[in-house]
Amino acid sequence: MTANSSLAPSDPEFDYIIVGAGSAGCVLANRLSANGKHAVLLLEAGPKDSNIWIHVPLGYGKLFKEKSVNWMYQTEPEPELKGRQVFQPRGKTLGGSSSINGLLYVRGQHEDYDRWRQLGNTGWGYDDVLPYFKKAENQSRGADQYHGTGGPLPVSNMVVTDPLSKAFIDAAVETGLPYNPDFNGAAQEGVGLFQTTTRKGRRASTSVAYLGPAKTRGNLKIETGALGQRVLFEGRRAVGVEYRQGAILRRARARREIVLSTGAYNSPQLLQLSGVGPADLLRGLGIDVVLDAQGVGRDLQDHMQVRIVMRCSQKITLNDTINHPLRRTMAGARYALFRKGWLTIAAGTAGAFFKTSPRLASPDIQVHFLPFSTDKMGEKLHDFSGFTASVCQLRPESRGSVRIKSADPTVPPEIRINYMSTETDRTTNVEGLKILRKILNAPALKPFVIDEYDPGSKVSTDAELLDYCRERGSTIYHPTSTCRMGNYALAVVDQRLKVRGLDGLRVVDGSIMPDLVSGNTNAPIIMIAEKASDMILEDAR
């Protein structure tokens, strides 16, 4: 397979070609087309975001295994998780994963971005990125030192405040955690309610928030069902993109730049398919090497979650509503009429951030609390009243990789995350579960608890808890860092997100994170795209 350009004079030309209309790509499409000076092509492999469940907050449960809008990836067998493959849902529609995610707005810790800067990434410290978080935001609480209003992205308080979520907050305070009204403010540690990327009870994906206002611009062309096949090069300059729509193979030329925004799995995949990656891997698959870039696809990081399920003594959980035909119908009607009720909840109502050791400078565990329960996320809710709380290790040491298995773009890449492959990761998960159990057994929750359903009293020692982590641990859907930003040999992009060693090509998505942030990833990816948009437009002058 040749990696050289095969563009024809008849192929359409644009100033910028953005591959991937996800959390980052929709931001870029809006910002790069806003001044009307630049012709922009946005390519998305999936369909339009017309599935009704995309726009209903609780609809993420319906989309968990919906092939039409979800790449439905699987890891390779995970050695530390008893050889299990771990399901990896990723968005494949306008809005990408912001159209199917759990809607939580969490930026991470100030220290995360200062660590990026300390790694040599000038301009990416917390003080540097805060203005872009604020620029993106339309904060329902109003503007302050940490928040902005008037941006495209609605950030809202929870519409539902159920008694279980309140009791969880009270229980955590009883164990010594401070109440924190804003996880994205001065400090992250504490317990409180999450905020969500919703507007008036509906999901505000980046397609809704950013692409919606830009769709009618004459200088922005959006192509759906357009699977990127490879970037086309003339020497070491990226000049175009080859993509397939149905049975038709198309090409487009970029006068200025091509931007890959296809995420932590698909951006390294597309680079490797285009001849940019580990040379031995590419040659073995018959792909001509444009650049031997050993870092492409390395250093994959993800957050793992381990859940505890409690039986509830009162019929006040989502389980009770969904499993009762009349209550389910009434909940649907309430949402349809008023955009209120159970269908507005995100993948976490209350949350907590705590340290597993007093020696730590900042929290290393995030808890997501949910007023429902199930054996596996995306599957049928339990037939009893139940609720769930999960621990998520915020800064895992484990590292994995993404490598193509074929020169065929339709073949999913090999994904290895290597969850819990270090002693720190194993210890942190066990200690996190022990602290979470103390919260779930605190006085404020006693009136609501029958017993612990999973893992239950049969699991009590550290060794048993570790075995439970291996048996039941799963992703919390935050893959990053496969095209890391930096100044060292294995870094894929520089501080302006240009692919090192090539011209005319950038990567703008979660794959560029030097390290995984201590929280959910959607808000940071939007910030990255806001900052990248300014850099791209500055470089165009």
Buried (B, 14 or more C-beta within 10 A) or exposed (E): EEBEBEBEEEBEBBBBBBBBBBBBBBBBBBBBBBEEEBBBBBBBBBBBBEBEBBBBBBBBBBBBEBEEBBBBBEBBEBBBBEEBEBBBBBBBBBBBBBBBBBBBBBBBBBBBBBBBBEBBBEEBBBEBBBBBBBBBBBBBEEBEEBBBBEBBBBBBBBBBEBEBBBBBBBBBBBBEBEEBEBBBBEBBBBBBBBBBBBBEBBBBBBBBBBBBEBBEBEBBBBBBBBBBBBBBBEEBBBBBBBBBBEEEEBBBBBBBBBBBBBBBBBBBBBBBBBBBBBBEBBEEBEBEBBBBBBBBBBBBBBBBBBBBBBBBEEEBBBBBBBBEEEBBEBBBEBBEEEBBBBBBBBBBBBBBBBBBEEEEEBBBBBBBBBBBBBEEBBEEBBEBBBBBBBBBBBBBBBBBBBBBEBBEBEEBBBBBBBBBBBEBBBBBBBBBBBBBBEBBBBEBBEEBBEEBBBBEEEBEEEEEBBBBBBEBBBBBBBBBBBBBBBEEEEBBBBBBBBBBBBBBBBBBBBBBBBBBBBBBBBBBBBBBBBBBBEBBBEEBE
